[in-house]
Each structure stands twice: as C-alpha cells, then as structure tokens.
Amino acid sequence: MKRVAIVGGGVAGLAAAYELARLARDGAEVQGVLFEASTRLGGIVETVREGGFVIECGPDAWVTEKPWARELAEELGLGDEVMASNDATRKTYVLVDKKLQAMPDGMRMMVPADLEALDGSELFSAGAKQAYRDEVGLAADLKNAAPEEDESVADFVGRHFGGEVLEKIGAPLLSGIFGGDVARLSVRAVMAPFVAMEREHGSLIAAVQARAATSKPSAVFTTLRSGMGTLVDRMIAAVTESWIRMAAEVRFVSYGEEGWLVGTARGVERFDALMMAAPVDVARLLLKPVDAEIAPMLEMDASSAVVVGFGFADAARLALPQGFGFLVPPGSDNLLMACTFVDQKFDDRVPPGGRLVRAFFGGKAAERLMRCGNDETAAVARLELAQILGPLPEPQVTVVRRWPRSLPQYEVGHLERMKALDERVQKLEGLSLLGNGYRGVGVPDLVRDARAAARNSVRRG
C-alpha cells in the first residue's frame, strides 16, 4: 500500500486527496493523509450563506474557458449547479477622476474586439483611442520586435497600446487577479495567451478579432448556484474521513532511504510520497532542511487581500450602474482595488429585492487593514464605497475576510524559475509542489495540477 502525505488542505491539497481517493476506489493500492493546520478545508474558497445571501469570501467563479473546475464539478454531481455569469448585461467600470467610466463593449482584458465601440467611450482620451487603432497597422513590426526573453506586463502592454491603457485597464485588471505590480509581473506567466497572439498575429487586436469571428460566444465566468464552497464540500465528502487530519500543523518533513517523514504534534509518520500543497512561504520553511537549494527557488513576494461583502435588504436604496462592478487604478485617491456588483453578475445571490456588493483591498491598503478589527475594516469599506457609489444603507449582512500573503507574485522570469525548480524537485523522489505559487492562481489551474500530480504519484508507485 503506497502512502501519500498531502500538506495543506486548500483547493489544491483537497483536489489531490479527492483524486487519490477516487483512484483508491477504482482499485489503486494507495492511501492518502491530508494535514491541515487550521480547522477548515478549502483555503480561500469559502461561501457564507446568511439571510438569503450567498457571499463568496474568496474567488466567486472560475474562467469558463479553463475546463478543469467544471469537469470536477460535474464529476461530483454538481452539473445542475453550474451557472454562467450574466454576460448579456456584462459591463465593467473604471474609476477615473472620481467617476465610474464604462469600459467599451467587446473587450478581452485590455484588448478591444470592436474598434468602433471605442468611439463612444469616455474612458479613453483621443490619444489612447488612436493608439488602439495604430496597433493593428503595426502588426508586422510588433511581431518582429517581440522579445525572445520574458518581459513585464507593463512593457508588453505599453508596446502595444501605450501608458494610458496600461494605467486605466491593464494595471487594475492584473492587480485584481494577481495582486501585483505590472512593472514586475511576468507577461509570459500571467498573460500567456496574449504572448501567443503576438507571436502569431503581431497585433493583439487582430488576434482577438480573428478569434471572435471563429469561436462560439460563451460566458466569461462560471460558478456554482449555491456558491464555490459547495465544490469544497463535495470533495471533502468524497475523501475517506480517516484520511483527513484537521488542526494538524506539520512541524517538519524529512527525506531519506526510508522515504518521507512528516512530523506533527501527534507524532511522526512515514510516507512514500509527499504532495506539498501548503502556501509557498510554509513550503519553503519545511523543505529548506530537506534540500537547501530548493529554499531560495521558493522565495517569492506575495500580496495580501481583504474582502468585505455587504448584503442589503432593499436594492432600491442602493442604485448601481448596470454591470459587474468596477476597478480602481493604482494611484487613485481611493483605498479600494475593486468592487463586484454580485447580484448583477450572477443570479440567485440575494433574497428577493436584495442587493449584494463585495469590496476588495490589496497592496498596502490590505496590509494596513490586516491589523484592524472586522468592524473597523467594514467601516473603511463603507466609506470608500460611499465616495464612489453615494451613501450606503445599513447592511443586513456583513462579511469580512483577510487573506495574508495569499497571492504569490509571478515576477519576470517566473517560468524559467519554475523550470529550474521542477528539475530540482525531480531529484527528490515522490515530491510534488502544488498551489497557486507555481503554475496558475485560478481554481481550474489548481484542480488540474493537483489531480495530475495525484495520478502521477500512483503511477510512480
């Protein structure tokens, strides 16, 4: 019987445990043990259901075009729960000069599929609109000038569209997803599809237009009707109960001829393989005594996030523009990073007549709020929202969550570092590194990696 230790019970660790349990039910000679330091599983995926509100404390959906989360949901019997975002009314706003300006229709991130839609937009200056139009004619030059090495998101977007587009859309979009500085984020790690578009077409606009002409339209986001937490609950239910160790902080791991040893306050256990799904900071500390050369490869900056959800009983008392929410560019006179108009983005998130918004803080603002209590954090969120949306009524439900150092930064050269890290990991038989610090931050990426690693672990046995 092969024994596999899984350190960390976030989405990645839980998906690995689920896959091992599935393989065991199908006859594989494998036993998994999942060690989770806290008293709950799922990491930052958590859904609060209160008073008819469905409030996500972390990610509220996954990107539809990545199939792995949906495949898992359907496998878990949640096919009827799968729900698309309300893209018929999808619109995103950007805070510019203290006013919400709508992004033009047909945008894929910062790339427009419809140049005519730019004409009526008040978001961009005439210079930025001209930079968009010029980009198509520069296709050959852009293709020839594409660098062989990695570059920052700022350099990549700047080459194509200039500084205004980077500031108003590129920076707040990427900061919202990765919580990082676009001058340091690796374009090949965080915008790989766009790098591929540049290599093929030169012009990103031409590439997006070509894709739009041949692909079937689909909603940008997909979620579960009862909330993302249901995915976690179903995975937990599918894992053998005796495999899960809660409040079991791993104090050390070691590797030698006897395999892997994992030590907790309850004792030391031997395993044939180790799936390290703890946050990168924890993984680095645990693996440093095992292999001193791995530790520096796991040194990466990470940003924190604070999420505040407000559920209001009467939507009429908080009028919102039609759409999914707004972004706040870095450097704006507002502490917010973004806000989601939840009841407009997804159905079945509020009781009849209700309203639900989620405020996001990142960077230095999040670090400051980490030291505040829930009441103070909620008060700051209400003040910041009121500056943009007008006075807010008293919420019926308030949810505050802090996620310290939850978003590792994929800085320039990230893919090269991960390649070197993988080569080092392969020298330690049975070790897998899972989580959002390596090959993608979204739920589909974590599910894909974890399940593949679990299958490989069994095959190696």
HELIX and SHEET records of a PDB file:
HELIX    1   1 VAL A   11  ARG A   25  1                                  15    
HELIX    2   2 TRP A   68  GLU A   75  1                                   8    
HELIX    3   3 GLY A   79  GLU A   81  5                                   3    
HELIX    4   4 ASP A   87  THR A   89  5                                   3    
HELIX    5   5 LEU A  115  LEU A  118  5                                   4    
HELIX    6   6 ALA A  126  GLY A  137  1                                  12    
HELIX    7   7 ALA A  139  ALA A  145  1                                   7    
HELIX    8   8 VAL A  153  PHE A  161  1                                   9    
HELIX    9   9 GLY A  163  VAL A  165  1                                   3    
HELIX   10  10 LEU A  166  GLY A  170  3                                   5    
HELIX   11  11 ALA A  171  PHE A  178  1                                   8    
HELIX   12  12 VAL A  187  VAL A  190  1                                   4    
HELIX   13  13 ALA A  192  HIS A  201  1                                  10    
HELIX   14  14 LEU A  204  THR A  214  1                                  11    
HELIX   15  15 GLY A  229  ALA A  238  1                                  10    
HELIX   16  16 GLU A  241  TRP A  243  5                                   3    
HELIX   17  17 VAL A  280  LEU A  287  1                                   8    
HELIX   18  18 ILE A  294  MET A  297  1                                   4    
HELIX   19  19 ALA A  315  ARG A  317  5                                   3    
HELIX   20  20 VAL A  342  LYS A  345  1                                   4    
HELIX   21  21 GLY A  363  LEU A  369  1                                   7    
HELIX   22  22 ASN A  374  LEU A  389  1                                  16    
HELIX   23  23 HIS A  414  VAL A  425  1                                  12    
HELIX   24  24 VAL A  443  ARG A  460  1                                  18    
SHEET    1   A 5 ILE A 244  ARG A 245  0                                        
SHEET    2   A 5 VAL A  30  PHE A  35  1                                        
SHEET    3   A 5 LYS A   2  VAL A   7  1                                        
SHEET    4   A 5 ALA A 273  MET A 276  1                                        
SHEET    5   A 5 LEU A 431  LEU A 433  1                                        
SHEET    1   B 2 THR A  47  GLU A  50  0                                        
SHEET    2   B 2 PHE A  53  GLU A  56 -1                                        
SHEET    1   C 3 TRP A  62  VAL A  63  0                                        
SHEET    2   C 3 PHE A 221  LEU A 224 -1                                        
SHEET    3   C 3 VAL A  82  ALA A  84 -1                                        
SHEET    1   D 7 LYS A  99  ALA A 102  0                                        
SHEET    2   D 7 THR A  92  VAL A  96 -1                                        
SHEET    3   D 7 GLY A 325  LEU A 327  1                                        
SHEET    4   D 7 ALA A 338  PHE A 341 -1                                        
SHEET    5   D 7 ARG A 355  GLY A 362 -1                                        
SHEET    6   D 7 ALA A 302  PHE A 312 -1                                        
SHEET    7   D 7 VAL A 397  PRO A 408 -1                                        
SHEET    1   E 2 MET A 107  ARG A 108  0                                        
SHEET    2   E 2 VAL A 111  PRO A 112 -1                                        
SHEET    1   F 3 PHE A 252  GLY A 256  0                                        
SHEET    2   F 3 GLY A 259  THR A 264 -1                                        
SHEET    3   F 3 GLY A 267  PHE A 271 -1                                        
END                                                                             
